[in-house]
Amino acid sequence: MLQLDTAVLRERAEKSGDLTHDEIAQRAGIDRSAVSRFLAGRMPSLPTVTALAWAYGIELDTLI
């Protein structure tokens, strides 16, 4: 099964000053529930992973 590296996203979000799921979602332009699911380790849709990666300057293959 595919594993998600949520630590990278958490670290980048913290460095950007985004400490809540709402702040992460707002920066990425996605729904807060999608952020919650991702950070809980559930496999998000490709557009969600792409939005999160783009918002924090993370290469997509680093997250998945």
C-alpha positions in Angstrom: 0.0 0.0 0.0 1.1 3.5 -0.8 2.4 5.5 2.2 2.0 9.3 2.6 4.7 11.4 4.2 2.7 13.8 6.2 5.7 15.0 8.3 7.1 16.9 5.3 3.8 18.8 4.9 3.5 19.5 8.6 7.1 20.9 8.7 6.6 23.1 5.7 3.2 24.3 7.0 4.7 25.2 10.4 7.6 27.1 8.8 5.0 29.1 6.8 3.1 29.9 10.0 0.1 27.7 9.1 -0.6 25.8 12.3 -4.2 24.7 11.8 -6.0 22.5 9.3 -8.0 25.6 8.3 -4.8 27.6 7.5 -3.3 24.8 5.5 -6.5 24.3 3.6 -6.8 28.0 2.8 -3.2 28.2 1.5 -3.8 25.2 -0.7 -7.2 26.2 -1.8 -8.9 23.0 -0.7 -11.4 22.0 1.9 -10.3 21.6 5.5 -11.7 18.1 5.7 -9.4 17.1 2.8 -6.4 18.3 4.9 -7.7 16.4 8.0 -8.0 13.2 6.0 -4.5 13.6 4.5 -2.9 14.3 7.8 -4.7 11.3 9.3 -2.9 9.2 6.7 -5.9 8.5 4.4 -5.1 8.5 0.7 -6.3 11.8 -0.8 -7.2 12.4 -4.4 -4.4 13.4 -6.8 -5.7 17.0 -7.0 -5.6 17.3 -3.2 -2.0 16.0 -3.0 -1.0 18.3 -5.9 -2.6 21.4 -4.3 -0.9 20.7 -1.0 2.5 20.1 -2.6 2.2 23.2 -4.8 1.1 25.4 -1.8 4.2 24.5 0.2 6.8 24.0 -2.6 7.1 20.3 -2.1 7.8 17.9 -4.9 4.8 15.7 -5.4 6.9 12.5 -5.2 8.1 13.6 -1.8 4.6 13.3 -0.3 3.7 9.9 -1.9 
